[in-house]
């Protein structure tokens, strides 16, 4: 039954209907038309190398978000400059999609899922962190926390979500890369977007957590994440109750990154690194088009529309 449901794309149709009910049919129709018009224009982007530079840029990507991911990677890579691009395949990327990424970003790393899983699992087993091993096997977002520990080569790392677009050069990120001390993050609309109260988390990690922290666009120095500390956090009831129930909070990985950022020291990026901005009216460096409200659709209706006629997306 699950196979047939996937074949008939029942889940995506139900999701589309839900969005139409939540956002209103006008927003859904405008988003659909913008997706059709702009998304796959990325097929004709000029190639940008993805295998050299002072920064490692990691993205967790799935097949339904392929073209969003391409736009996100392209606008960052073009405006930031040379960097290493590493796409963590959640297991759903098709071979032709991987070839598309390799054509558009020569030298990009898209580790084979089976080989990467085996390598990371052996690494975690040797490190003696069984809870980290189990969480990574069962919670796909945990790859964003664990895999850069093993795969990063540069001293500076950027976690980049597929719902991010860049409009201007990220000069603050460039400056941080030259001296990657502590974490830099974009401001989340919620004060404490974590899976537990901040005082409980502070007691666990021994440091205050950033208040408006988002891991969808996060600069972190290599070595910031200590897996043995994370293992200790995961043994607490805050996290272990999720494991036992098999219901992982969608911000659990973000919570752990915030705890590690609290220890390492962190600072928010300026306001022009924004969540769901209107780039036609706001002079922003980038936008993270996330959340459950209609402004997340501005990725397509405002962001792509603006970029499609700019030199950033010139072909």
C-alpha positions as CSV (number, residue, x, y, z in Angstrom):
1,X,0.0,0.0,0.0
2,X,2.8,2.4,0.9
3,X,4.5,1.7,-2.5
4,X,1.2,2.5,-4.4
5,X,0.7,5.6,-2.3
6,X,4.2,6.8,-3.2
7,X,3.7,5.9,-6.9
8,X,0.4,7.8,-7.1
9,X,2.0,10.7,-5.2
10,X,-0.9,10.7,-2.8
11,X,1.1,12.4,0.0
12,X,2.2,15.3,-2.2
13,X,-1.4,15.8,-3.4
14,X,-2.7,15.9,0.2
15,X,0.0,18.3,1.2
16,X,-0.8,20.6,-1.8
17,X,-4.5,20.5,-0.8
18,X,-3.6,21.3,2.8
19,X,-1.4,24.3,1.7
20,X,-4.3,25.6,-0.4
21,X,-6.5,25.5,2.6
22,X,-3.9,27.0,4.9
23,X,-2.6,29.8,2.6
24,X,-5.6,30.3,0.4
25,X,-6.1,29.3,-3.3
26,X,-4.6,32.6,-4.6
27,X,-1.3,32.0,-2.8
28,X,-1.2,28.4,-3.8
29,X,-1.9,29.2,-7.5
30,X,0.7,32.0,-7.6
31,X,3.3,29.6,-6.0
32,X,2.5,26.8,-8.5
33,X,2.9,29.2,-11.4
34,X,6.2,30.6,-10.1
35,X,7.6,27.1,-9.5
36,X,6.7,26.1,-13.1
37,X,8.2,29.3,-14.5
38,X,11.4,29.7,-12.5
39,X,12.6,26.5,-10.7
40,X,14.0,24.5,-13.5
41,X,15.5,27.6,-15.2
42,X,18.4,26.5,-13.0
43,X,19.0,23.7,-15.6
44,X,20.9,26.2,-17.7
45,X,23.0,27.8,-15.0
46,X,26.7,28.1,-16.0
47,X,28.8,25.6,-14.1
48,X,30.4,26.8,-10.8
49,X,33.2,24.7,-9.3
50,X,32.4,23.1,-6.0
51,X,35.6,21.5,-4.8
52,X,37.9,24.3,-3.6
53,X,37.9,27.2,-1.2
54,X,38.2,28.2,2.4
55,X,34.7,27.0,3.4
56,X,32.8,23.7,3.5
57,X,29.1,24.3,2.6
58,X,26.9,21.4,3.6
59,X,23.3,20.8,2.5
60,X,20.9,18.0,3.3
61,X,18.8,17.4,0.2
62,X,16.0,15.2,-0.9
63,X,14.6,14.6,-4.4
64,X,11.4,16.7,-4.1
65,X,13.6,19.7,-3.2
66,X,16.3,19.2,-5.9
67,X,15.8,22.5,-7.8
68,X,15.3,24.6,-4.7
69,X,18.6,23.1,-3.5
70,X,20.3,24.0,-6.8
71,X,19.1,27.6,-6.5
72,X,20.2,27.8,-2.9
73,X,23.7,26.4,-3.7
74,X,24.1,28.5,-6.9
75,X,23.2,31.9,-5.3
76,X,25.4,31.2,-2.3
77,X,28.4,29.9,-4.4
78,X,28.2,32.7,-7.0
79,X,28.0,35.5,-4.4
80,X,30.3,34.1,-1.7
81,X,33.0,32.7,-4.1
82,X,34.9,29.4,-4.3
83,X,34.0,26.9,-1.6
84,X,33.6,23.2,-1.2
85,X,30.0,22.0,-1.7
86,X,28.9,18.8,0.0
87,X,25.3,17.5,-0.5
88,X,24.1,15.0,2.0
89,X,21.7,12.7,0.1
90,X,18.8,11.6,2.3
91,X,18.5,8.5,0.2
92,X,15.9,9.8,-2.2
93,X,18.1,11.6,-4.8
94,X,17.9,9.9,-8.2
95,X,21.1,9.1,-10.2
96,X,20.1,11.7,-12.8
97,X,19.6,14.3,-10.1
98,X,23.1,13.6,-8.7
99,X,24.5,13.9,-12.2
100,X,22.7,17.3,-12.6
101,X,24.4,18.5,-9.4
102,X,27.8,17.3,-10.6
103,X,27.2,19.1,-14.0
104,X,26.2,22.4,-12.4
105,X,28.8,22.3,-9.7
106,X,31.9,20.4,-11.0
107,X,33.7,18.8,-8.1
108,X,30.7,18.8,-5.7
109,X,30.7,16.0,-3.2
110,X,27.5,13.9,-3.1
111,X,28.6,10.9,-1.0
112,X,27.1,7.6,-1.9
113,X,24.4,6.9,0.7
114,X,25.3,3.3,1.5
115,X,29.0,3.9,1.6
116,X,28.6,7.0,3.6
117,X,26.2,5.4,6.1
118,X,28.7,2.5,6.6
119,X,31.6,4.8,7.0
120,X,29.8,7.2,9.4
121,X,28.4,4.3,11.4
122,X,31.8,2.7,11.8
123,X,33.2,6.1,12.9
124,X,30.5,6.5,15.5
125,X,31.0,2.9,16.7
126,X,34.7,3.5,17.2
127,X,34.0,6.8,18.9
128,X,31.9,5.0,21.5
129,X,28.7,7.0,21.0
130,X,25.8,4.5,20.6
131,X,23.0,7.0,21.0
132,X,24.5,9.2,18.3
133,X,24.6,6.1,16.1
134,X,20.9,5.2,16.7
135,X,19.7,8.8,16.3
136,X,21.5,9.1,12.9
137,X,20.0,5.8,11.7
138,X,16.4,6.8,12.8
139,X,16.3,10.6,12.4
140,X,17.2,12.0,9.0
141,X,18.0,15.5,10.2
142,X,20.7,14.1,12.5
143,X,22.9,13.7,9.4
144,X,23.3,17.5,9.5
145,X,24.8,17.3,12.9
146,X,27.0,14.2,12.6
147,X,28.2,14.0,9.0
148,X,30.1,17.3,8.9
149,X,32.2,16.1,11.9
150,X,33.6,13.4,9.7
151,X,33.4,14.9,6.2
152,X,34.6,18.5,6.8
153,X,38.0,19.5,5.5
154,X,38.0,23.2,6.1
155,X,38.2,25.1,9.4
156,X,35.0,26.9,8.5
157,X,31.6,25.2,7.9
158,X,28.3,26.5,6.7
159,X,25.1,24.6,7.0
160,X,22.8,25.8,4.2
161,X,19.2,24.7,3.9
162,X,17.5,24.3,0.5
163,X,15.0,27.1,1.2
164,X,17.7,29.8,1.3
165,X,18.3,32.4,-1.5
166,X,21.1,34.9,-1.6
167,X,20.7,38.4,-3.2
168,X,23.9,40.1,-2.2
169,X,27.5,39.1,-1.2
170,X,27.6,37.6,2.3
171,X,30.5,39.8,3.5
172,X,29.9,39.0,7.1
173,X,30.3,35.3,6.3
174,X,33.4,36.0,4.4
175,X,34.9,37.9,7.3
176,X,34.0,35.1,9.7
177,X,35.7,32.5,7.4
178,X,39.0,34.4,7.8
179,X,38.7,33.8,11.6
180,X,36.1,31.2,12.3
181,X,35.8,31.6,16.1
182,X,32.4,30.7,17.5
183,X,29.2,30.2,15.6
184,X,27.2,32.7,13.5
185,X,23.5,32.1,12.9
186,X,20.4,33.8,11.4
187,X,17.7,34.9,13.8
188,X,14.7,32.6,14.2
189,X,11.3,34.2,14.6
190,X,10.7,32.2,17.8
191,X,12.7,33.2,20.8
192,X,13.6,29.6,21.9
193,X,12.8,27.3,19.0
194,X,14.0,24.2,20.9
195,X,12.6,20.8,21.9
196,X,12.8,21.7,25.7
197,X,12.7,24.8,27.9
198,X,16.0,26.8,27.8
199,X,16.6,26.5,31.5
200,X,16.5,22.7,31.2
201,X,18.9,22.7,28.3
202,X,21.2,25.2,30.0
203,X,21.5,22.8,33.0
204,X,22.4,20.0,30.6
205,X,25.1,21.8,28.7
206,X,26.3,24.2,31.4
207,X,26.0,27.3,29.2
208,X,23.2,29.8,28.2
209,X,21.7,29.1,24.8
210,X,21.3,31.7,22.1
211,X,17.8,33.2,22.2
212,X,16.7,33.4,18.6
213,X,18.8,30.6,17.1
214,X,18.2,28.9,13.7
215,X,20.3,26.1,12.3
216,X,19.0,26.6,8.7
217,X,21.9,28.9,8.0
218,X,24.7,28.3,10.5
219,X,28.4,29.1,10.4
220,X,30.4,26.9,12.8
221,X,34.1,26.2,13.2
222,X,35.3,22.7,12.5
223,X,35.5,20.8,15.8
224,X,32.8,22.8,17.5
225,X,30.5,19.8,17.9
226,X,31.8,17.4,20.6
227,X,30.1,14.0,20.0
228,X,30.8,12.8,23.6
229,X,29.0,15.9,24.9
230,X,26.1,15.2,22.4
231,X,26.0,11.6,23.6
232,X,25.5,12.8,27.2
233,X,22.7,15.2,26.1
234,X,21.0,12.3,24.3
235,X,21.0,10.2,27.4
236,X,18.9,12.8,29.2
237,X,15.1,12.4,29.4
238,X,14.7,15.5,27.2
239,X,16.1,13.5,24.2
240,X,15.8,9.9,25.2
241,X,12.0,10.1,25.6
242,X,12.0,11.0,21.9
243,X,14.1,8.0,21.0
244,X,12.0,5.6,23.1
245,X,8.7,6.9,21.6
246,X,10.2,6.9,18.1
247,X,8.9,10.5,17.7
248,X,11.7,12.9,17.1
249,X,11.1,16.6,17.5
250,X,11.8,18.4,14.2
251,X,14.0,20.9,16.1
252,X,16.0,18.3,18.1
253,X,19.1,18.7,15.8
254,X,18.7,22.5,16.0
255,X,18.5,22.3,19.8
256,X,21.7,20.3,20.0
257,X,23.5,22.8,17.7
258,X,22.3,25.6,19.9
259,X,23.7,23.8,23.0
260,X,27.1,23.4,21.3
261,X,27.0,27.0,20.1
262,X,26.3,28.1,23.6
263,X,29.5,26.4,24.8
264,X,31.6,27.6,21.9
265,X,30.2,31.1,21.9
266,X,27.9,32.5,19.2
267,X,26.5,35.6,17.6
268,X,23.6,36.4,15.3
269,X,24.2,37.6,11.8
270,X,22.9,41.1,11.0
271,X,19.2,41.7,10.3
272,X,19.8,41.7,6.5
273,X,20.3,37.9,6.9
274,X,16.6,37.5,7.2
275,X,13.7,35.0,7.6
276,X,11.0,35.3,5.0
277,X,11.9,38.8,3.8
278,X,10.3,40.5,0.8
279,X,13.5,41.0,-1.3
280,X,11.7,43.4,-3.7
281,X,11.1,45.8,-0.8
282,X,14.0,44.9,1.6
283,X,17.7,45.2,0.9
284,X,18.7,41.8,2.2
285,X,21.8,39.6,1.8
286,X,19.8,36.4,2.0
287,X,16.4,35.0,2.9
288,X,15.5,31.8,4.7
289,X,12.0,31.0,3.4
290,X,10.9,28.6,6.1
291,X,8.0,28.0,8.5
292,X,4.4,27.2,8.1
293,X,3.0,30.5,7.0
294,X,2.4,31.9,3.6
295,X,5.6,34.0,3.4
296,X,7.6,30.8,3.0
297,X,6.1,30.8,-0.6
298,X,8.0,34.0,-1.3
299,X,11.0,31.8,-2.1
300,X,9.2,31.3,-5.5
301,X,6.9,34.3,-5.9
302,X,9.3,37.0,-4.8
303,X,12.8,35.5,-4.5
304,X,13.0,33.5,-7.7
305,X,11.1,36.2,-9.6
306,X,13.7,38.8,-8.6
307,X,16.7,36.6,-9.1
308,X,15.5,35.3,-12.5
309,X,16.2,38.7,-14.1
310,X,19.4,39.4,-12.3
311,X,23.1,38.8,-13.0
312,X,23.1,36.3,-10.1
313,X,21.1,33.9,-12.3
314,X,22.6,35.0,-15.6
315,X,23.1,32.2,-18.1
